[in-house]
Amino acid sequence: MAAKAALNGKQMRSFHTDPMTGEKTGYADLDYGAVTIEKIQAPNAPPPSSTLVFGHSFSDHMVTANWNSLTGWAPPAIHPYKPLVLDPSSVIFHYAPSLFEGMKAYKDVNGRIRLFRPDMNMARLNRSATRIALPEVNGKELTKLIAKLVSLDADFVPSEPGHSIYIRPTLIGTQAALGVHPANEAMLFVILSPVGPYFKSGFKPVALEADPNKVRAWPNGTGSYKLGLNYAPGLQPQMEAATRGYSQNLWLFGPEHLLTEVGTMNLFTAIKNDKGQTELITAPLNGLILPGVTRDSILGLARDHASGKMRIEGLPEDLIVSERELSMKEVEQAGKEGRLMEMFGSGTAVVVAPVDRIGYEGRDIHIPVGEEGVGPIAKRMLDTINDIQLGRIEHPWSVAIDELI
């Protein structure tokens, strides 16, 4: 019989607005103290780190928790990784009430396992849930569940430089009924995937196609939420761009052809402005942009450097940070005048992804990447974030899991 354990405690209760009636009812919160744990009978050997392909290998255990609008969250469970069982009429298959988060855990220089800014992921998860009428989750309790799951599968967390375990919390509507309405049943689950460095043999700058006729998001839409429905529509444009020699899409918006995101990443551009300063620019959170955790981290580090709060060796002394709109016309002009310094995407999977070329209206704009294949700002941001994640730099963004459970 599989080993089972339970963390006993009275399940927390709160109030919830029923999506169908609008009435507030008492319901159970997601509660780490009520979790049951079933360990796998025959643990699997973690795959060799040299064989890891992003998102293709998974650890031994997972978290699941079910919710309904009358009683709230059932006690969560940690159990062996296995397929989900859902009715064919479940709303997830028909109307896409689905959201997810992307997080990582790292073994630091002392062998402790750390999470990176989990509070940011929890806040974004709940913001996304509200947007598609799914239940909010107690972020602190979910973070504890994730920490416990990672601790159980600690052997799957690689210790080699550049390696980590990717954490995928997911929330879906599961009500078995056709009809477009808020789901009265939902499922939360968390799975883990050991991963290696995104660029295994050094940086490989990406070429982007900027096609004004293809739009990722629009004002007051859903582009600023991490919903499953935002990702599939980008596949065909990326495949089309690949036939013309480009790796990803640079998503533009409006008659000014404003830069928004690159593929599924946020975007940063560095130029010398008209005052001769090094300006690091990213689009503002205006409803078109996903509020990325890595985006926020890069902005925070750059501002700390610029203010003198935390000087980062290798970053320009005159660095200024701007969350503002940037048009292709301005990018082209900066390129012609030799003021276009670097461009890179940012995201959890890759941290930074340098860009060396943009195809736009039948011509290519070339962007410096340096001898290493990455610009100096992107490289210093990558190194600093890695140092924080691995505990080389003490920082409140890095949280040891043994302090959470």
C-alpha positions as CSV (number, residue, x, y, z in Angstrom):
1,M,0.0,0.0,0.0
2,A,1.3,3.4,-0.9
3,A,2.5,5.4,2.1
4,K,0.0,8.1,3.1
5,A,0.4,11.0,5.5
6,A,-1.8,13.9,6.4
7,L,-1.2,17.3,7.9
8,N,-4.0,17.7,10.3
9,G,-5.8,20.9,11.1
10,K,-9.1,22.6,10.8
11,Q,-9.6,23.7,7.3
12,M,-9.8,27.5,6.9
13,R,-13.1,29.0,5.9
14,S,-14.0,32.2,4.2
15,F,-16.7,33.6,1.9
16,H,-17.3,33.3,-1.8
17,T,-19.6,35.0,-4.3
18,D,-21.5,32.3,-6.2
19,P,-20.9,32.9,-9.9
20,M,-24.5,31.9,-10.8
21,T,-26.5,33.6,-8.1
22,G,-24.2,36.4,-6.9
23,E,-24.8,35.4,-3.3
24,K,-22.1,35.2,-0.7
25,T,-21.7,31.7,0.8
26,G,-19.4,30.3,3.4
27,Y,-16.8,28.1,1.8
28,A,-13.5,26.4,2.5
29,D,-10.2,28.1,1.6
30,L,-7.4,26.2,0.0
31,D,-5.5,25.0,3.0
32,Y,-2.1,23.5,3.2
33,G,-2.9,22.2,6.7
34,A,-5.5,19.9,5.3
35,V,-3.3,18.3,2.6
36,T,-3.1,14.5,2.3
37,I,0.1,13.0,0.9
38,E,0.4,9.7,-1.0
39,K,3.9,8.8,-1.9
40,I,4.8,6.8,-5.0
41,Q,5.5,3.2,-4.3
42,A,8.5,2.8,-6.7
43,P,10.2,6.2,-7.1
44,N,11.6,6.9,-10.6
45,A,15.2,7.8,-11.2
46,P,15.6,11.5,-12.3
47,P,16.6,11.8,-15.9
48,P,20.3,12.7,-16.5
49,S,20.6,16.4,-16.8
50,S,22.4,16.1,-20.1
51,T,19.2,14.7,-21.6
52,L,16.7,17.3,-20.4
53,V,14.4,18.9,-23.0
54,F,12.2,21.7,-21.7
55,G,8.9,20.4,-20.5
56,H,9.4,16.8,-21.6
57,S,10.3,15.2,-18.2
58,F,8.2,15.2,-15.0
59,S,8.8,14.4,-11.4
60,D,7.1,11.7,-9.4
61,H,4.4,13.7,-7.7
62,M,1.8,16.4,-8.3
63,V,-0.7,18.5,-6.4
64,T,-4.4,18.5,-7.1
65,A,-7.3,20.4,-5.4
66,N,-10.9,20.6,-6.5
67,W,-13.3,23.5,-6.0
68,N,-17.0,24.0,-6.3
69,S,-19.1,27.1,-5.8
70,L,-21.2,25.7,-2.9
71,T,-18.5,24.4,-0.6
72,G,-15.2,26.0,-1.9
73,W,-11.9,24.1,-1.9
74,A,-11.8,20.4,-1.0
75,P,-8.7,19.4,0.9
76,P,-5.7,19.4,-1.4
77,A,-3.7,16.2,-2.2
78,I,-0.1,15.4,-3.1
79,H,0.0,12.1,-5.0
80,P,1.9,10.3,-7.7
81,Y,1.9,12.0,-11.1
82,K,-1.0,10.6,-13.2
83,P,-3.5,11.5,-15.9
84,L,-6.4,13.7,-15.1
85,V,-9.9,12.2,-15.5
86,L,-12.4,14.6,-17.0
87,D,-15.9,14.4,-18.5
88,P,-16.0,15.1,-22.3
89,S,-18.4,17.9,-21.6
90,S,-16.1,19.6,-19.2
91,V,-16.1,23.3,-20.0
92,I,-12.3,23.4,-20.3
93,F,-12.6,21.5,-23.6
94,H,-15.2,23.8,-25.1
95,Y,-14.8,27.4,-23.7
96,A,-11.2,27.4,-22.5
97,P,-11.5,28.6,-18.8
98,S,-7.8,27.9,-18.2
99,L,-4.8,29.7,-16.7
100,F,-1.4,28.8,-15.7
101,E,1.8,30.1,-14.1
102,G,5.4,29.5,-14.8
103,M,7.9,29.3,-11.8
104,K,11.2,27.6,-11.1
105,A,13.0,26.2,-8.1
106,Y,16.8,26.1,-7.8
107,K,19.4,24.4,-5.8
108,D,21.6,27.1,-4.4
109,V,25.3,27.1,-3.7
110,N,24.7,25.5,-0.3
111,G,22.3,22.8,-1.6
112,R,19.1,24.5,-0.4
113,I,16.2,24.7,-2.7
114,R,14.8,28.1,-3.4
115,L,11.8,29.7,-5.2
116,F,12.1,33.0,-7.0
117,R,9.4,35.6,-6.2
118,P,6.5,33.2,-5.7
119,D,4.3,36.0,-4.4
120,M,4.4,37.6,-7.8
121,N,3.1,34.4,-9.4
122,M,0.4,34.0,-6.9
123,A,-0.9,37.6,-7.4
124,R,-0.9,37.1,-11.2
125,L,-2.7,33.8,-10.9
126,N,-5.5,35.3,-8.9
127,R,-5.7,38.3,-11.3
128,S,-6.1,35.8,-14.2
129,A,-8.6,33.7,-12.3
130,T,-10.9,36.7,-11.7
131,R,-10.7,37.7,-15.4
132,I,-12.2,34.3,-16.5
133,A,-14.6,33.8,-13.6
134,L,-12.5,31.0,-11.9
135,P,-12.1,30.9,-8.1
136,E,-9.2,32.8,-6.5
137,V,-6.6,30.8,-4.6
138,N,-5.0,31.5,-1.2
139,G,-1.5,32.3,-2.6
140,K,0.3,31.7,0.7
141,E,-1.3,28.2,1.1
142,L,-0.6,27.3,-2.6
143,T,3.1,28.4,-2.1
144,K,3.3,26.1,0.9
145,L,1.9,23.2,-1.2
146,I,4.4,23.9,-4.0
147,A,7.2,24.0,-1.5
148,K,6.1,20.6,0.0
149,L,5.8,19.1,-3.5
150,V,9.3,20.3,-4.5
151,S,10.7,19.0,-1.2
152,L,9.2,15.5,-1.9
153,D,10.7,15.5,-5.4
154,A,14.0,17.2,-4.4
155,D,16.0,14.6,-6.2
156,F,14.5,15.9,-9.5
157,V,15.9,19.4,-8.9
158,P,19.2,19.4,-10.9
159,S,22.2,20.9,-9.2
160,E,24.2,21.7,-12.4
161,P,24.7,25.4,-13.3
162,G,21.9,26.8,-15.4
163,H,19.5,23.9,-14.4
164,S,16.3,24.1,-12.3
165,I,12.9,22.5,-11.9
166,Y,10.1,24.2,-13.7
167,I,6.8,24.5,-11.7
168,R,3.5,24.7,-13.6
169,P,0.5,25.6,-11.4
170,T,-2.7,25.4,-13.5
171,L,-6.3,26.2,-12.9
172,I,-9.1,24.9,-15.2
173,G,-12.9,24.9,-15.2
174,T,-14.2,21.3,-14.9
175,Q,-18.0,21.6,-14.8
176,A,-19.5,18.9,-16.9
177,A,-22.1,20.9,-18.8
178,L,-22.3,22.6,-22.2
179,G,-23.2,26.3,-22.2
180,V,-21.2,29.5,-21.8
181,H,-21.4,30.5,-18.2
182,P,-19.1,30.7,-15.2
183,A,-17.9,27.3,-14.2
184,N,-19.3,26.1,-10.8
185,E,-16.5,23.5,-10.6
186,A,-12.8,23.9,-11.0
187,M,-9.5,22.0,-10.5
188,L,-6.1,23.3,-9.5
189,F,-3.1,21.2,-10.2
190,V,0.7,21.6,-10.0
191,I,3.3,19.6,-11.9
192,L,7.1,19.8,-11.9
193,S,9.5,19.4,-14.8
194,P,13.3,19.3,-14.4
195,V,14.9,21.6,-17.1
196,G,18.4,22.5,-18.3
197,P,19.7,25.9,-19.6
198,Y,17.7,27.3,-22.5
199,F,20.8,28.0,-24.5
200,K,22.9,24.9,-23.9
201,S,25.9,25.8,-26.0
202,G,26.0,29.6,-25.5
203,F,23.6,32.3,-26.6
204,K,21.8,32.0,-29.9
205,P,20.3,35.4,-30.8
206,V,16.9,35.2,-32.4
207,A,15.6,36.9,-35.5
208,L,12.1,38.4,-35.3
209,E,9.4,39.1,-37.9
210,A,7.4,42.3,-37.2
211,D,4.2,42.0,-39.2
212,P,1.7,44.8,-38.5
213,N,-1.1,42.6,-39.8
214,K,-0.7,40.2,-36.9
215,V,-1.9,41.3,-33.5
216,R,-1.3,39.4,-30.2
217,A,-3.5,41.6,-27.9
218,W,-5.7,44.7,-27.9
219,P,-6.9,47.3,-25.4
220,N,-9.2,45.9,-22.7
221,G,-8.8,42.4,-24.0
222,T,-7.1,39.4,-22.3
223,G,-3.4,39.9,-23.4
224,S,-2.4,41.0,-19.9
225,Y,-3.5,37.8,-18.3
226,K,-1.7,34.4,-18.3
227,L,-4.5,32.4,-19.9
228,G,-4.2,29.3,-22.0
229,L,-6.3,30.9,-24.7
230,N,-3.6,33.5,-25.4
231,Y,-1.0,31.0,-26.6
232,A,-2.4,28.8,-29.4
233,P,-3.3,31.8,-31.7
234,G,0.5,32.6,-31.9
235,L,1.5,29.2,-33.3
236,Q,0.5,29.7,-36.9
237,P,2.1,33.2,-37.2
238,Q,5.3,31.8,-35.7
239,M,5.3,28.9,-38.2
240,E,4.8,31.4,-41.1
241,A,7.7,33.5,-39.8
242,A,9.9,30.5,-39.7
243,T,9.4,29.8,-43.4
244,R,11.0,33.3,-44.0
245,G,13.9,32.7,-41.7
246,Y,12.7,34.3,-38.5
247,S,12.5,32.5,-35.1
248,Q,9.7,34.4,-33.5
249,N,7.1,37.2,-34.0
250,L,7.6,40.7,-32.8
251,W,4.1,41.7,-32.0
252,L,3.2,45.3,-33.1
253,F,0.1,47.3,-32.3
254,G,-1.7,50.3,-33.8
255,P,-1.0,52.6,-36.8
256,E,2.3,53.7,-35.1
257,H,3.4,50.0,-35.1
258,L,4.2,50.0,-31.4
259,L,6.4,47.2,-30.1
260,T,4.6,45.1,-27.5
261,E,6.0,41.6,-26.9
262,V,8.2,39.0,-28.6
263,G,6.7,35.6,-29.1
264,T,5.6,34.7,-25.5
265,M,8.1,37.0,-23.8
266,N,8.2,40.6,-22.7
267,L,10.6,42.9,-24.7
268,F,13.4,45.3,-23.8
269,T,15.2,47.7,-26.1
270,A,18.3,49.8,-25.2
271,I,19.0,52.9,-27.2
272,K,21.1,56.1,-26.8
273,N,18.5,58.8,-26.4
274,D,18.7,62.4,-27.6
275,K,20.5,63.3,-24.4
276,G,23.2,60.7,-25.0
277,Q,22.0,58.5,-22.1
278,T,21.5,54.8,-22.2
279,E,17.8,54.3,-22.1
280,L,16.3,50.8,-21.3
281,I,12.8,50.7,-22.7
282,T,9.9,48.3,-22.2
283,A,6.3,48.7,-23.0
284,P,4.0,50.0,-20.2
285,L,1.4,47.7,-18.6
286,N,-1.4,49.2,-20.6
287,G,-3.6,46.2,-21.0
288,L,-1.6,44.8,-23.9
289,I,1.3,43.5,-22.0
290,L,1.6,40.4,-19.7
291,P,3.1,41.6,-16.3
292,G,6.0,39.2,-16.4
293,V,7.9,38.3,-13.2
294,T,11.2,38.5,-15.0
295,R,10.2,41.8,-16.6
296,D,9.5,43.2,-13.2
297,S,12.8,41.9,-11.8
298,I,14.8,43.4,-14.6
299,L,13.1,46.8,-14.1
300,G,13.7,46.6,-10.4
301,L,17.4,45.8,-10.8
302,A,17.9,48.4,-13.4
303,R,16.2,51.1,-11.3
304,D,18.2,50.1,-8.2
305,H,21.4,50.4,-10.3
306,A,20.3,53.8,-11.7
307,S,19.5,55.2,-8.3
308,G,22.7,53.8,-6.7
309,K,20.7,51.5,-4.3
310,M,22.4,48.4,-5.8
311,R,25.1,49.1,-8.3
312,I,25.6,46.3,-10.8
313,E,29.1,46.1,-12.3
314,G,29.0,46.1,-16.1
315,L,25.8,48.1,-16.5
316,P,26.1,51.6,-18.0
317,E,26.7,54.4,-15.5
318,D,24.2,56.6,-17.2
319,L,21.4,54.0,-17.4
320,I,17.8,55.3,-17.2
321,V,14.7,53.1,-17.2
322,S,11.6,53.9,-19.2
323,E,8.2,52.1,-19.3
324,R,6.9,53.8,-22.5
325,E,5.7,53.2,-25.9
326,L,8.3,52.6,-28.6
327,S,7.5,52.6,-32.3
328,M,9.2,50.8,-35.2
329,K,10.0,54.2,-36.7
330,E,12.0,55.1,-33.6
331,V,13.8,51.8,-33.6
332,E,14.7,52.2,-37.3
333,Q,15.9,55.7,-36.8
334,A,18.0,54.7,-33.8
335,G,19.5,51.9,-36.0
336,K,20.4,54.3,-38.8
337,E,22.0,56.7,-36.4
338,G,24.0,54.0,-34.6
339,R,22.0,54.5,-31.3
340,L,20.4,51.1,-31.2
341,M,22.4,49.3,-28.6
342,E,20.6,46.0,-27.9
343,M,17.2,44.2,-27.7
344,F,16.1,41.1,-25.7
345,G,13.1,39.2,-24.6
346,S,12.6,38.2,-21.0
347,G,10.7,35.3,-19.4
348,T,10.9,32.6,-16.8
349,A,12.0,29.8,-19.2
350,V,14.9,31.7,-20.7
351,V,15.4,34.8,-18.4
352,V,16.8,36.7,-21.4
353,A,16.8,36.0,-25.1
354,P,18.9,38.4,-27.2
355,V,17.6,39.6,-30.6
356,D,19.9,40.3,-33.5
357,R,17.6,41.1,-36.4
358,I,14.1,42.3,-37.1
359,G,12.3,41.8,-40.4
360,Y,10.0,44.7,-41.0
361,E,8.2,45.8,-44.2
362,G,10.6,43.9,-46.5
363,R,13.9,44.9,-44.9
364,D,16.0,43.8,-42.0
365,I,17.0,45.9,-39.0
366,H,20.2,44.6,-37.5
367,I,20.8,44.9,-33.7
368,P,24.3,44.5,-32.0
369,V,24.8,41.4,-29.9
370,G,28.5,41.4,-29.2
371,E,31.0,38.6,-29.3
372,E,29.1,36.5,-26.8
373,G,25.8,36.7,-28.8
374,V,24.2,38.9,-26.1
375,G,24.3,42.5,-25.3
376,P,25.9,43.8,-22.0
377,I,22.7,44.8,-20.3
378,A,20.9,41.5,-21.0
379,K,24.0,39.6,-19.9
380,R,24.4,41.5,-16.6
381,M,20.7,41.1,-15.9
382,L,20.9,37.3,-16.5
383,D,24.0,37.0,-14.3
384,T,22.5,39.0,-11.4
385,I,19.1,37.2,-11.5
386,N,20.9,33.9,-11.5
387,D,23.1,35.0,-8.6
388,I,19.9,35.9,-6.6
389,Q,18.2,32.6,-7.5
390,L,21.2,30.6,-6.4
391,G,21.8,32.5,-3.2
392,R,25.1,34.1,-4.2
393,I,23.4,37.4,-3.6
394,E,21.2,37.7,-0.5
395,H,17.9,39.1,-1.7
396,P,14.3,38.9,-0.5
397,W,13.2,37.7,-3.9
398,S,14.8,34.3,-3.2
399,V,12.9,32.1,-0.8
400,A,14.2,28.8,0.6
401,I,11.4,26.2,0.6
402,D,12.4,24.9,4.1
403,E,11.4,28.3,5.4
404,L,7.9,27.9,4.0
405,I,6.8,24.5,5.4
